[in-house]
Amino acid sequence: MWVFSLRIINRGLGFVRTIVLAHLLAPSDFGLLGIAMLAIGTLETFSQTGFQTALIQKKDNIASYLDTTWTVSFIRGILLFLILFFSAPLVASFFNSPQAASVIKVVAVSTLLLGFQNIGILFFQRDLELNKYFYYQLSSSLIDLTISVILAFALQNVWALVWGGLAGNSVRLLMSYVLHPYRPRVSFSKDTFKELSGVGIWVMGSGVLDFMITRGDDIFVGKMLGVTALGFYQMAYLISNLPATEITYMISQVTFPAYSKMQDDMPRLREAFLDVVKLNAFISIPMAGGIFILAPEFTLIFLGEKWMPMVPAMQLLALAGLTVSIVAMAGTLFVSVGKPRIDTLWQVIRLAVLIICIYPLTANWNLSGTAIAVLLSVFISTVGISIQVVRILECRVRSYIKVIALPAINGLIMVMILLLAKGWFHHSGLMQFFLLVILGIMSYGVITILFDRFLNYGMIRLIIEKIES
């Protein structure tokens, strides 16, 4: 519930921030920041150690590992800042956007700040102290929102986004020391470094592939179609992937440490995983369906007519985001049982499909073509990952399919109802939009009750059990 509350509040704040800034700023402003974030993301991904993930997974006392992990972190932060600062003109030249150079140099300060974060915050996830994690994340989100919106009214350019993000990361650094008593010291143990690297290299490999898959399309769009197209694409991706990036992230914060504690009890792990997939599908499918069917109305009402060119890509990416969310829990399962190589393998396959498809599809259909390439790569890898999950959990295929199929049928019925209801309105407005949302929620809820009663779906019982526990 702490994680759920955090994501709901964060997304509520993020929604307000996005709506306000989308009206005040141009798509090209978002594209400029996107270039800077791509540069930072690339370096961070290819230099990540995976040490914190390894420490969360370890069952025994980790106190002796903390100082070495923190020392490696701040050295990495300094190096990343220097590389980004001096390579900014080259990155800007690659994207043919001279303005991006100064943006990259300022945003690079964030890598320096985050490198010095208190290593003690990993206990928030490891020991499920998620109330502290709530305050840690919320404080930075509030500052980011406040600074960004105020500066957007004053400056009306990309620097509102830049300074808002930098302020949020500054608060994140401060709160890491306020909320956890551990005080790291400069120390380095060769043995500790070597031990953590054994797990970290696979985590890094998976992270690199994940970045190439989830951000490689951004790089391609920015290079091939330009800064404005990148702004459209990133906004479409942000909104359409809510199920994958929000609901899935929220659940994974709890499931990774929980699965790690269950890794030696297969029946318990199997039951827990299937329950999580069922709950995730129950939430993600109607969200993705609603985004798909209401994308034109949402964009016109909340973002403005200037953002309408992104709608087709947004709808396709909503389907891709849904597909990702269904198997996203598998990644934490593979790492928790000590088999991160499986996730890495299917990430490679997904990336290969994306590389093969993205150029010809984008050349023919612009942003929509890019979105189709993403959807194809996601679908193929999802099938393979699902097969591996069934093997690891030693469960029946029918049991795994059932937890996904019933909410999928429910979601499809909801989408058809909304499609028919849209024809009743002669024009799109805020009131009509919210009436459609309410109708979608009500129809999905009624069908869920019917499935519970006649098909032994068990969703209502599962929700009550999770609330009581």
BARO-943526 format. One record per residue (C-alpha): residue number from 0; residue in three letters; chain; x, y, z. Coordinates in nm, 4 decimals. Layout:
BEGIN
NUM; ALA; A; X; Y; Z .
...
% end
This chain:
BEGIN
0; MET; A; 0.0000; 0.0000; 0.0000 .
1; TRP; A; 0.2937; 0.2340; 0.0616 .
2; VAL; A; 0.4229; 0.1680; -0.2894 .
3; PHE; A; 0.0731; 0.1983; -0.4351 .
4; SER; A; 0.0138; 0.5294; -0.2569 .
5; LEU; A; 0.3496; 0.6603; -0.3727 .
6; ARG; A; 0.2875; 0.5744; -0.7361 .
7; ILE; A; -0.0658; 0.7133; -0.7320 .
8; ILE; A; 0.0473; 1.0426; -0.5777 .
9; ASN; A; 0.3586; 1.0594; -0.7966 .
10; ARG; A; 0.1591; 0.9939; -1.1101 .
11; GLY; A; -0.1033; 1.2448; -1.0023 .
12; LEU; A; 0.1682; 1.5060; -0.9587 .
13; GLY; A; 0.3314; 1.3942; -1.2825 .
14; PHE; A; -0.0005; 1.4201; -1.4648 .
15; VAL; A; -0.0478; 1.7790; -1.3467 .
16; ARG; A; 0.3116; 1.8580; -1.4427 .
17; THR; A; 0.2719; 1.7040; -1.7889 .
18; ILE; A; -0.0568; 1.8792; -1.8621 .
19; VAL; A; 0.0676; 2.2222; -1.7548 .
20; LEU; A; 0.4032; 2.1930; -1.9304 .
21; ALA; A; 0.2507; 2.0471; -2.2480 .
22; HIS; A; 0.0337; 2.3576; -2.2806 .
23; LEU; A; 0.3158; 2.6016; -2.2023 .
24; LEU; A; 0.6016; 2.4360; -2.3897 .
25; ALA; A; 0.6484; 2.3088; -2.7450 .
26; PRO; A; 0.7096; 1.9446; -2.8415 .
27; SER; A; 1.0613; 2.0471; -2.9431 .
28; ASP; A; 1.1338; 2.1539; -2.5810 .
29; PHE; A; 1.0491; 1.8046; -2.4624 .
30; GLY; A; 1.2652; 1.6711; -2.7441 .
31; LEU; A; 1.5656; 1.8763; -2.6283 .
32; LEU; A; 1.5371; 1.7410; -2.2749 .
33; GLY; A; 1.4862; 1.3970; -2.4260 .
34; ILE; A; 1.8227; 1.4213; -2.6010 .
35; ALA; A; 1.9944; 1.5097; -2.2728 .
36; MET; A; 1.8234; 1.2237; -2.0911 .
37; LEU; A; 1.9190; 0.9827; -2.3678 .
38; ALA; A; 2.2848; 1.0850; -2.3348 .
39; ILE; A; 2.2759; 1.0389; -1.9575 .
40; GLY; A; 2.0784; 0.7171; -1.9796 .
41; THR; A; 2.3215; 0.5677; -2.2275 .
42; LEU; A; 2.6258; 0.6298; -2.0092 .
43; GLU; A; 2.4508; 0.5272; -1.6876 .
44; THR; A; 2.3310; 0.2049; -1.8421 .
45; PHE; A; 2.6637; 0.1021; -1.9871 .
46; SER; A; 2.8417; 0.1796; -1.6597 .
47; GLN; A; 2.5939; 0.0398; -1.4069 .
48; THR; A; 2.7420; -0.2038; -1.1569 .
49; GLY; A; 2.4318; -0.3920; -1.0442 .
50; PHE; A; 2.5775; -0.3919; -0.6916 .
51; GLN; A; 2.2651; -0.2617; -0.5185 .
52; THR; A; 2.0487; -0.5236; -0.6873 .
53; ALA; A; 2.2940; -0.7909; -0.5740 .
54; LEU; A; 2.2793; -0.6633; -0.2143 .
55; ILE; A; 1.8990; -0.6632; -0.2100 .
56; GLN; A; 1.9062; -1.0268; -0.3214 .
57; LYS; A; 2.1601; -1.1433; -0.0592 .
58; LYS; A; 2.0073; -1.3192; 0.2414 .
59; ASP; A; 2.2889; -1.2621; 0.4928 .
60; ASN; A; 2.4181; -0.9429; 0.6569 .
61; ILE; A; 2.5394; -0.6879; 0.4015 .
62; ALA; A; 2.6936; -0.4237; 0.6303 .
63; SER; A; 3.0486; -0.5075; 0.5172 .
64; TYR; A; 2.9545; -0.4441; 0.1533 .
65; LEU; A; 2.8060; -0.0970; 0.1909 .
66; ASP; A; 3.1102; 0.1309; 0.1928 .
67; THR; A; 3.2694; -0.0330; -0.1106 .
68; THR; A; 2.9405; -0.0086; -0.3011 .
69; TRP; A; 2.9040; 0.3610; -0.2103 .
70; THR; A; 3.2670; 0.4371; -0.3034 .
71; VAL; A; 3.2218; 0.2786; -0.6448 .
72; SER; A; 2.8966; 0.4746; -0.6842 .
73; PHE; A; 3.0388; 0.8203; -0.6233 .
74; ILE; A; 3.3502; 0.7559; -0.8366 .
75; ARG; A; 3.1185; 0.6458; -1.1161 .
76; GLY; A; 2.9072; 0.9601; -1.0683 .
77; ILE; A; 3.2097; 1.1872; -1.1043 .
78; LEU; A; 3.3321; 1.0090; -1.4166 .
79; LEU; A; 2.9880; 1.0205; -1.5778 .
80; PHE; A; 2.9561; 1.3931; -1.5113 .
81; LEU; A; 3.2948; 1.4673; -1.6702 .
82; ILE; A; 3.2238; 1.2515; -1.9754 .
83; LEU; A; 2.8808; 1.4076; -2.0294 .
84; PHE; A; 3.0035; 1.7628; -1.9792 .
85; PHE; A; 3.2854; 1.7397; -2.2317 .
86; SER; A; 3.1004; 1.5224; -2.4851 .
87; ALA; A; 2.7894; 1.7438; -2.4914 .
88; PRO; A; 2.8831; 1.9183; -2.8213 .
89; LEU; A; 2.9356; 1.5810; -2.9919 .
90; VAL; A; 2.5975; 1.4506; -2.8756 .
91; ALA; A; 2.4269; 1.7708; -2.9898 .
92; SER; A; 2.5966; 1.7404; -3.3280 .
93; PHE; A; 2.4813; 1.3767; -3.3625 .
94; PHE; A; 2.1188; 1.4846; -3.3227 .
95; ASN; A; 2.1773; 1.7997; -3.5303 .
96; SER; A; 2.0549; 2.0140; -3.2404 .
97; PRO; A; 2.3107; 2.2726; -3.1180 .
98; GLN; A; 2.0796; 2.3857; -2.8348 .
99; ALA; A; 2.1058; 2.0428; -2.6733 .
100; ALA; A; 2.4721; 2.0924; -2.5736 .
101; SER; A; 2.4068; 2.3412; -2.2932 .
102; VAL; A; 2.1080; 2.1376; -2.1737 .
103; ILE; A; 2.3208; 1.8227; -2.1475 .
104; LYS; A; 2.5917; 2.0033; -1.9493 .
105; VAL; A; 2.3462; 2.1213; -1.6833 .
106; VAL; A; 2.1453; 1.7994; -1.6645 .
107; ALA; A; 2.4740; 1.6081; -1.6218 .
108; VAL; A; 2.4999; 1.7520; -1.2702 .
109; SER; A; 2.2270; 1.5049; -1.1720 .
110; THR; A; 2.4669; 1.2133; -1.2243 .
111; LEU; A; 2.7039; 1.3764; -0.9775 .
112; LEU; A; 2.4299; 1.4234; -0.7178 .
113; LEU; A; 2.2918; 1.0727; -0.7469 .
114; GLY; A; 2.6392; 0.9215; -0.7217 .
115; PHE; A; 2.6720; 1.0593; -0.3676 .
116; GLN; A; 2.3346; 0.9300; -0.2446 .
117; ASN; A; 2.3370; 0.7474; 0.0885 .
118; ILE; A; 2.3785; 0.3755; 0.0182 .
119; GLY; A; 2.1575; 0.3082; 0.3207 .
120; ILE; A; 1.8444; 0.3746; 0.1151 .
121; LEU; A; 1.8685; 0.0267; -0.0383 .
122; PHE; A; 1.7377; -0.1045; 0.2965 .
123; PHE; A; 1.4066; 0.0650; 0.2179 .
124; GLN; A; 1.3503; -0.2024; -0.0479 .
125; ARG; A; 1.5525; -0.4887; 0.1007 .
126; ASP; A; 1.3709; -0.4783; 0.4343 .
127; LEU; A; 1.0420; -0.3544; 0.2837 .
128; GLU; A; 1.0595; -0.0264; 0.4802 .
129; LEU; A; 0.8460; 0.1256; 0.2094 .
130; ASN; A; 0.7036; 0.4035; 0.4268 .
131; LYS; A; 1.0504; 0.5618; 0.4267 .
132; TYR; A; 1.0835; 0.5009; 0.0541 .
133; PHE; A; 0.7501; 0.6823; 0.0153 .
134; TYR; A; 0.8790; 1.0002; 0.1810 .
135; TYR; A; 1.2110; 0.9765; -0.0010 .
136; GLN; A; 1.0519; 0.9718; -0.3453 .
137; LEU; A; 0.7572; 1.2029; -0.2760 .
138; SER; A; 0.9719; 1.4906; -0.1512 .
139; SER; A; 1.1735; 1.5064; -0.4730 .
140; SER; A; 0.8606; 1.4776; -0.6894 .
141; LEU; A; 0.6973; 1.7726; -0.5127 .
142; ILE; A; 1.0034; 1.9907; -0.5635 .
143; ASP; A; 1.0368; 1.8879; -0.9291 .
144; LEU; A; 0.6706; 1.9713; -0.9922 .
145; THR; A; 0.6810; 2.3048; -0.8118 .
146; ILE; A; 1.0009; 2.4338; -0.9717 .
147; SER; A; 0.9127; 2.3099; -1.3219 .
148; VAL; A; 0.5648; 2.4656; -1.3271 .
149; ILE; A; 0.6759; 2.7994; -1.1806 .
150; LEU; A; 0.9635; 2.8288; -1.4281 .
151; ALA; A; 0.7433; 2.7147; -1.7180 .
152; PHE; A; 0.5194; 3.0169; -1.6644 .
153; ALA; A; 0.8222; 3.2457; -1.6328 .
154; LEU; A; 1.0555; 3.1063; -1.9013 .
155; GLN; A; 0.8308; 2.9042; -2.1356 .
156; ASN; A; 1.1218; 2.7003; -2.2673 .
157; VAL; A; 1.3153; 2.3804; -2.2019 .
158; TRP; A; 1.5010; 2.5250; -1.9000 .
159; ALA; A; 1.1883; 2.4886; -1.6878 .
160; LEU; A; 1.2213; 2.1111; -1.7322 .
161; VAL; A; 1.5972; 2.1181; -1.6715 .
162; TRP; A; 1.5980; 2.3170; -1.3474 .
163; GLY; A; 1.2943; 2.1342; -1.2129 .
164; GLY; A; 1.4599; 1.7955; -1.2590 .
165; LEU; A; 1.7871; 1.9172; -1.1080 .
166; ALA; A; 1.6054; 2.0537; -0.8022 .
167; GLY; A; 1.4265; 1.7201; -0.7568 .
168; ASN; A; 1.7530; 1.5259; -0.7651 .
169; SER; A; 1.9117; 1.7662; -0.5166 .
170; VAL; A; 1.6308; 1.6969; -0.2712 .
171; ARG; A; 1.6654; 1.3234; -0.3364 .
172; LEU; A; 2.0322; 1.3438; -0.2311 .
173; LEU; A; 1.9457; 1.5394; 0.0836 .
174; MET; A; 1.6597; 1.3088; 0.1877 .
175; SER; A; 1.8723; 0.9959; 0.1480 .
176; TYR; A; 2.0765; 1.1164; 0.4476 .
177; VAL; A; 1.7813; 1.2534; 0.6424 .
178; LEU; A; 1.5774; 0.9321; 0.6261 .
179; HIS; A; 1.8479; 0.6719; 0.6880 .
180; PRO; A; 2.1071; 0.6865; 0.9693 .
181; TYR; A; 2.3839; 0.5033; 0.7847 .
182; ARG; A; 2.6820; 0.7244; 0.7011 .
183; PRO; A; 2.9007; 0.5792; 0.4252 .
184; ARG; A; 3.2777; 0.6151; 0.4231 .
185; VAL; A; 3.5318; 0.5999; 0.1436 .
186; SER; A; 3.6498; 0.2397; 0.1420 .
187; PHE; A; 3.7303; -0.0235; -0.1172 .
188; SER; A; 3.7539; -0.4002; -0.0801 .
189; LYS; A; 3.8796; -0.5957; -0.3770 .
190; ASP; A; 3.7086; -0.9141; -0.2565 .
191; THR; A; 3.3738; -0.7359; -0.2128 .
192; PHE; A; 3.4025; -0.5797; -0.5569 .
193; LYS; A; 3.4805; -0.9162; -0.7166 .
194; GLU; A; 3.1942; -1.0957; -0.5393 .
195; LEU; A; 2.9299; -0.8389; -0.6274 .
196; SER; A; 3.0521; -0.8190; -0.9847 .
197; GLY; A; 2.9561; -1.1840; -1.0341 .
198; VAL; A; 2.5865; -1.0992; -1.0010 .
199; GLY; A; 2.6203; -0.7403; -1.1167 .
200; ILE; A; 2.7549; -0.8278; -1.4615 .
201; TRP; A; 2.4327; -1.0098; -1.5499 .
202; VAL; A; 2.2213; -0.7321; -1.4057 .
203; MET; A; 2.4242; -0.4833; -1.6082 .
204; GLY; A; 2.3889; -0.6959; -1.9210 .
205; SER; A; 2.0137; -0.7102; -1.8778 .
206; GLY; A; 2.0061; -0.3359; -1.8043 .
207; VAL; A; 2.2055; -0.2516; -2.1167 .
208; LEU; A; 1.9729; -0.4580; -2.3312 .
209; ASP; A; 1.6681; -0.3111; -2.1615 .
210; PHE; A; 1.7982; 0.0388; -2.2334 .
211; MET; A; 1.8655; -0.0403; -2.5982 .
212; ILE; A; 1.5154; -0.1846; -2.6277 .
213; THR; A; 1.3255; 0.0858; -2.4398 .
214; ARG; A; 1.5366; 0.3858; -2.5414 .
215; GLY; A; 1.6969; 0.2724; -2.8656 .
216; ASP; A; 1.3801; 0.3696; -3.0490 .
217; ASP; A; 1.4086; 0.7186; -2.8963 .
218; ILE; A; 1.7631; 0.7534; -3.0270 .
219; PHE; A; 1.6527; 0.6320; -3.3689 .
220; VAL; A; 1.3564; 0.8712; -3.3837 .
221; GLY; A; 1.5663; 1.1674; -3.2673 .
222; LYS; A; 1.8318; 1.0969; -3.5278 .
223; MET; A; 1.6068; 1.0046; -3.8218 .
224; LEU; A; 1.2959; 1.2207; -3.7675 .
225; GLY; A; 1.4290; 1.5150; -3.5617 .
226; VAL; A; 1.3848; 1.6813; -3.2224 .
227; THR; A; 1.0152; 1.7656; -3.2593 .
228; ALA; A; 0.9293; 1.4081; -3.3588 .
229; LEU; A; 1.1265; 1.2891; -3.0560 .
230; GLY; A; 0.9143; 1.5138; -2.8362 .
231; PHE; A; 0.5962; 1.3636; -2.9830 .
232; TYR; A; 0.7251; 1.0085; -2.9493 .
233; GLN; A; 0.8434; 1.0408; -2.5908 .
234; MET; A; 0.5159; 1.1983; -2.4813 .
235; ALA; A; 0.3222; 0.9205; -2.6556 .
236; TYR; A; 0.5418; 0.6586; -2.4907 .
237; LEU; A; 0.5087; 0.8191; -2.1475 .
238; ILE; A; 0.1293; 0.8175; -2.1527 .
239; SER; A; 0.0719; 0.4901; -2.3364 .
240; ASN; A; 0.3070; 0.2862; -2.1185 .
241; LEU; A; 0.1435; 0.3681; -1.7865 .
242; PRO; A; 0.0598; -0.0001; -1.7216 .
243; ALA; A; 0.4185; -0.1102; -1.7887 .
244; THR; A; 0.6028; 0.1736; -1.6177 .
245; GLU; A; 0.3734; 0.2463; -1.3243 .
246; ILE; A; 0.1666; -0.0527; -1.2149 .
247; THR; A; 0.4435; -0.2980; -1.2955 .
248; TYR; A; 0.7077; -0.0852; -1.1248 .
249; MET; A; 0.4883; -0.0502; -0.8184 .
250; ILE; A; 0.4412; -0.4254; -0.7847 .
251; SER; A; 0.8051; -0.5107; -0.8604 .
252; GLN; A; 0.9281; -0.2959; -0.5698 .
253; VAL; A; 0.7656; -0.5486; -0.3376 .
254; THR; A; 0.7940; -0.8689; -0.5395 .
255; PHE; A; 1.1713; -0.8686; -0.5964 .
256; PRO; A; 1.2729; -0.8825; -0.2275 .
257; ALA; A; 0.9710; -1.1045; -0.1545 .
258; TYR; A; 1.0559; -1.3543; -0.4305 .
259; SER; A; 1.4167; -1.3616; -0.3109 .
260; LYS; A; 1.2971; -1.4776; 0.0309 .
261; MET; A; 1.0792; -1.7523; -0.1307 .
262; GLN; A; 1.3324; -1.8845; -0.3815 .
263; ASP; A; 1.3769; -2.2151; -0.1947 .
264; ASP; A; 1.0015; -2.2797; -0.1586 .
265; MET; A; 0.8716; -2.3502; -0.5110 .
266; PRO; A; 0.4998; -2.4101; -0.4291 .
267; ARG; A; 0.4848; -2.0846; -0.2343 .
268; LEU; A; 0.6781; -1.8961; -0.5035 .
269; ARG; A; 0.4519; -2.0353; -0.7776 .
270; GLU; A; 0.1353; -1.9331; -0.5964 .
271; ALA; A; 0.2713; -1.5867; -0.5186 .
272; PHE; A; 0.3862; -1.5269; -0.8764 .
273; LEU; A; 0.0565; -1.6329; -1.0349 .
274; ASP; A; -0.1342; -1.4129; -0.7904 .
275; VAL; A; 0.0844; -1.1177; -0.8832 .
276; VAL; A; 0.0410; -1.1799; -1.2578 .
277; LYS; A; -0.3353; -1.2052; -1.2083 .
278; LEU; A; -0.3472; -0.8796; -1.0115 .
279; ASN; A; -0.1157; -0.7045; -1.2570 .
280; ALA; A; -0.3216; -0.8146; -1.5583 .
281; PHE; A; -0.6445; -0.7146; -1.3821 .
282; ILE; A; -0.5144; -0.3569; -1.3404 .
283; SER; A; -0.3032; -0.3151; -1.6540 .
284; ILE; A; -0.5419; -0.4467; -1.9187 .
285; PRO; A; -0.8275; -0.1984; -1.8610 .
286; MET; A; -0.5764; 0.0868; -1.8304 .
287; ALA; A; -0.4175; -0.0001; -2.1649 .
288; GLY; A; -0.7582; -0.0538; -2.3243 .
289; GLY; A; -0.8790; 0.2825; -2.2002 .
290; ILE; A; -0.5655; 0.4568; -2.3264 .
291; PHE; A; -0.6042; 0.2904; -2.6670 .
292; ILE; A; -0.9689; 0.3809; -2.7219 .
293; LEU; A; -0.9644; 0.7274; -2.5601 .
294; ALA; A; -0.6247; 0.8479; -2.6874 .
295; PRO; A; -0.7667; 1.1065; -2.9339 .
296; GLU; A; -1.0022; 1.2595; -2.6754 .
297; PHE; A; -0.7378; 1.2608; -2.4019 .
298; THR; A; -0.4764; 1.4279; -2.6217 .
299; LEU; A; -0.7087; 1.6979; -2.7546 .
300; ILE; A; -0.8597; 1.7840; -2.4144 .
301; PHE; A; -0.5567; 1.7636; -2.1848 .
302; LEU; A; -0.2524; 1.8307; -2.4045 .
303; GLY; A; -0.3891; 2.0442; -2.6869 .
304; GLU; A; -0.4294; 2.0168; -3.0621 .
305; LYS; A; -0.0569; 2.0652; -3.1249 .
306; TRP; A; 0.0029; 1.7158; -2.9781 .
307; MET; A; -0.2525; 1.5336; -3.1988 .
308; PRO; A; 0.0073; 1.3971; -3.4484 .
309; MET; A; 0.1262; 1.1551; -3.1793 .
310; VAL; A; -0.2122; 0.9783; -3.1337 .
311; PRO; A; -0.1642; 0.6811; -3.3745 .
312; ALA; A; 0.1766; 0.6024; -3.2216 .
313; MET; A; 0.0289; 0.6418; -2.8740 .
314; GLN; A; -0.2396; 0.3814; -2.9466 .
315; LEU; A; 0.0092; 0.1293; -3.0834 .
316; LEU; A; 0.2468; 0.1866; -2.7928 .
317; ALA; A; -0.0407; 0.1284; -2.5497 .
318; LEU; A; -0.0686; -0.2267; -2.6865 .
319; ALA; A; 0.3076; -0.2703; -2.6579 .
320; GLY; A; 0.3036; -0.1389; -2.3005 .
321; LEU; A; 0.0281; -0.3807; -2.2079 .
322; THR; A; 0.2206; -0.6744; -2.3534 .
323; VAL; A; 0.5305; -0.5730; -2.1581 .
324; SER; A; 0.3367; -0.5375; -1.8338 .
325; ILE; A; 0.2014; -0.8935; -1.8557 .
326; VAL; A; 0.5483; -1.0522; -1.8396 .
327; ALA; A; 0.7390; -0.7739; -1.6656 .
328; MET; A; 0.7201; -0.9601; -1.3343 .
329; ALA; A; 0.9188; -1.2418; -1.4971 .
330; GLY; A; 1.2348; -1.0311; -1.4854 .
331; THR; A; 1.2226; -1.0063; -1.1072 .
332; LEU; A; 1.1414; -1.3781; -1.0884 .
333; PHE; A; 1.4464; -1.4756; -1.2939 .
334; VAL; A; 1.6802; -1.2601; -1.0851 .
335; SER; A; 1.5243; -1.3751; -0.7571 .
336; VAL; A; 1.5823; -1.7437; -0.8325 .
337; GLY; A; 1.9359; -1.6746; -0.9525 .
338; LYS; A; 1.8710; -1.7121; -1.3279 .
339; PRO; A; 1.9113; -1.3607; -1.4710 .
340; ARG; A; 2.0583; -1.5081; -1.7910 .
341; ILE; A; 1.7099; -1.6075; -1.9105 .
342; ASP; A; 1.5905; -1.2495; -1.9064 .
343; THR; A; 1.9083; -1.1368; -2.0805 .
344; LEU; A; 1.8636; -1.3951; -2.3572 .
345; TRP; A; 1.5104; -1.2837; -2.4409 .
346; GLN; A; 1.6110; -0.9212; -2.4230 .
347; VAL; A; 1.8688; -0.9986; -2.6932 .
348; ILE; A; 1.6016; -1.1592; -2.9106 .
349; ARG; A; 1.3674; -0.8649; -2.8587 .
350; LEU; A; 1.6439; -0.6203; -2.9481 .
351; ALA; A; 1.7297; -0.8168; -3.2631 .
352; VAL; A; 1.3682; -0.8028; -3.3817 .
353; LEU; A; 1.3555; -0.4282; -3.3100 .
354; ILE; A; 1.6780; -0.3629; -3.5027 .
355; ILE; A; 1.5550; -0.5602; -3.8045 .
356; CYS; A; 1.2128; -0.3929; -3.8170 .
357; ILE; A; 1.2595; -0.0339; -3.7026 .
358; TYR; A; 1.4207; 0.1263; -4.0093 .
359; PRO; A; 1.1906; -0.0019; -4.2858 .
360; LEU; A; 0.8763; 0.0513; -4.0776 .
361; THR; A; 0.9762; 0.4026; -3.9689 .
362; ALA; A; 1.0779; 0.4956; -4.3231 .
363; ASN; A; 0.7304; 0.4011; -4.4453 .
364; TRP; A; 0.5052; 0.5115; -4.1572 .
365; ASN; A; 0.7135; 0.7568; -3.9472 .
366; LEU; A; 0.6257; 0.7439; -3.5733 .
367; SER; A; 0.3559; 0.4821; -3.6272 .
368; GLY; A; 0.6121; 0.2597; -3.7998 .
369; THR; A; 0.8452; 0.2908; -3.5015 .
370; ALA; A; 0.5606; 0.1953; -3.2698 .
371; ILE; A; 0.4764; -0.1105; -3.4844 .
372; ALA; A; 0.8394; -0.2243; -3.4641 .
373; VAL; A; 0.8298; -0.1928; -3.0851 .
374; LEU; A; 0.5029; -0.3886; -3.0677 .
375; LEU; A; 0.6380; -0.6733; -3.2833 .
376; SER; A; 0.9562; -0.7069; -3.0770 .
377; VAL; A; 0.7606; -0.7061; -2.7525 .
378; PHE; A; 0.5125; -0.9692; -2.8701 .
379; ILE; A; 0.7784; -1.2182; -2.9827 .
380; SER; A; 0.9812; -1.1906; -2.6616 .
381; THR; A; 0.6667; -1.2175; -2.4486 .
382; VAL; A; 0.5836; -1.5591; -2.5909 .
383; GLY; A; 0.9340; -1.6891; -2.5147 .
384; ILE; A; 0.9472; -1.5420; -2.1643 .
385; SER; A; 0.6090; -1.6922; -2.0784 .
386; ILE; A; 0.7343; -2.0384; -2.1758 .
387; GLN; A; 1.0364; -1.9960; -1.9464 .
388; VAL; A; 0.8175; -1.8816; -1.6576 .
389; VAL; A; 0.6003; -2.1922; -1.6860 .
390; ARG; A; 0.9109; -2.4129; -1.6813 .
391; ILE; A; 1.0706; -2.2452; -1.3803 .
392; LEU; A; 0.7525; -2.2444; -1.1740 .
393; GLU; A; 0.6639; -2.6005; -1.2820 .
394; CYS; A; 0.3036; -2.4936; -1.3325 .
395; ARG; A; 0.0407; -2.5948; -1.5865 .
396; VAL; A; 0.0174; -2.3857; -1.9020 .
397; ARG; A; -0.3578; -2.3642; -1.8514 .
398; SER; A; -0.3126; -2.2078; -1.5065 .
399; TYR; A; -0.0790; -1.9424; -1.6434 .
400; ILE; A; -0.2998; -1.8596; -1.9421 .
401; LYS; A; -0.6143; -1.8353; -1.7269 .
402; VAL; A; -0.4808; -1.5535; -1.5097 .
403; ILE; A; -0.4234; -1.3477; -1.8256 .
404; ALA; A; -0.7059; -1.4594; -2.0548 .
405; LEU; A; -1.0004; -1.3669; -1.8323 .
406; PRO; A; -0.8994; -1.0023; -1.7726 .
407; ALA; A; -0.8055; -0.9802; -2.1433 .
408; ILE; A; -1.1573; -1.0867; -2.2453 .
409; ASN; A; -1.3006; -0.8481; -1.9867 .
410; GLY; A; -1.0880; -0.5630; -2.1202 .
411; LEU; A; -1.1886; -0.6356; -2.4801 .
412; ILE; A; -1.5575; -0.6178; -2.3856 .
413; MET; A; -1.4924; -0.2871; -2.2054 .
414; VAL; A; -1.3205; -0.1424; -2.5148 .
415; MET; A; -1.6137; -0.2457; -2.7371 .
416; ILE; A; -1.8604; -0.0806; -2.4969 .
417; LEU; A; -1.6554; 0.2417; -2.4990 .
418; LEU; A; -1.6313; 0.2364; -2.8768 .
419; LEU; A; -2.0093; 0.2148; -2.9043 .
420; ALA; A; -2.0566; 0.4827; -2.6374 .
421; LYS; A; -1.8264; 0.7254; -2.8221 .
422; GLY; A; -2.0712; 0.7215; -3.1107 .
423; TRP; A; -2.3428; 0.8606; -2.8838 .
424; PHE; A; -2.1585; 1.1904; -2.8347 .
425; HIS; A; -2.1638; 1.4526; -3.1100 .
426; HIS; A; -1.8497; 1.6247; -2.9784 .
427; SER; A; -1.5649; 1.5544; -2.7368 .
428; GLY; A; -1.5386; 1.7520; -2.4154 .
429; LEU; A; -1.4169; 1.7132; -2.0606 .
430; MET; A; -1.7564; 1.5963; -1.9324 .
431; GLN; A; -1.7938; 1.3397; -2.2105 .
432; PHE; A; -1.4422; 1.2119; -2.1460 .
433; PHE; A; -1.5042; 1.1517; -1.7756 .
434; LEU; A; -1.8403; 0.9880; -1.8499 .
435; LEU; A; -1.6613; 0.7441; -2.0793 .
436; VAL; A; -1.3991; 0.6723; -1.8126 .
437; ILE; A; -1.6708; 0.6040; -1.5537 .
438; LEU; A; -1.8566; 0.3817; -1.7989 .
439; GLY; A; -1.5391; 0.1847; -1.8667 .
440; ILE; A; -1.4696; 0.1335; -1.4952 .
441; MET; A; -1.8264; 0.0278; -1.4222 .
442; SER; A; -1.8484; -0.2163; -1.7128 .
443; TYR; A; -1.5121; -0.3725; -1.6227 .
444; GLY; A; -1.6208; -0.4100; -1.2609 .
445; VAL; A; -1.9555; -0.5707; -1.3487 .
446; ILE; A; -1.7910; -0.8217; -1.5828 .
447; THR; A; -1.5323; -0.9033; -1.3141 .
448; ILE; A; -1.8135; -0.9898; -1.0710 .
449; LEU; A; -1.9788; -1.2115; -1.3342 .
450; PHE; A; -1.6475; -1.3879; -1.4054 .
451; ASP; A; -1.5978; -1.4431; -1.0310 .
452; ARG; A; -1.9391; -1.5988; -0.9963 .
453; PHE; A; -1.9592; -1.8175; -1.3074 .
454; LEU; A; -1.5956; -1.8836; -1.4115 .
455; ASN; A; -1.4235; -1.9107; -1.0712 .
456; TYR; A; -1.2003; -1.6124; -1.1554 .
457; GLY; A; -1.1198; -1.5416; -0.7879 .
458; MET; A; -1.0180; -1.1774; -0.8347 .
459; ILE; A; -1.2417; -1.0296; -0.5645 .
460; ARG; A; -1.1143; -1.2855; -0.3140 .
461; LEU; A; -0.7536; -1.2089; -0.4117 .
462; ILE; A; -0.8028; -0.8338; -0.3687 .
463; ILE; A; -0.9648; -0.8817; -0.0253 .
464; GLU; A; -0.6802; -1.1114; 0.0844 .
465; LYS; A; -0.4122; -0.8612; -0.0249 .
466; ILE; A; -0.5897; -0.5748; 0.1536 .
467; GLU; A; -0.6263; -0.7780; 0.4742 .
468; SER; A; -0.2634; -0.8905; 0.4631 .
% end
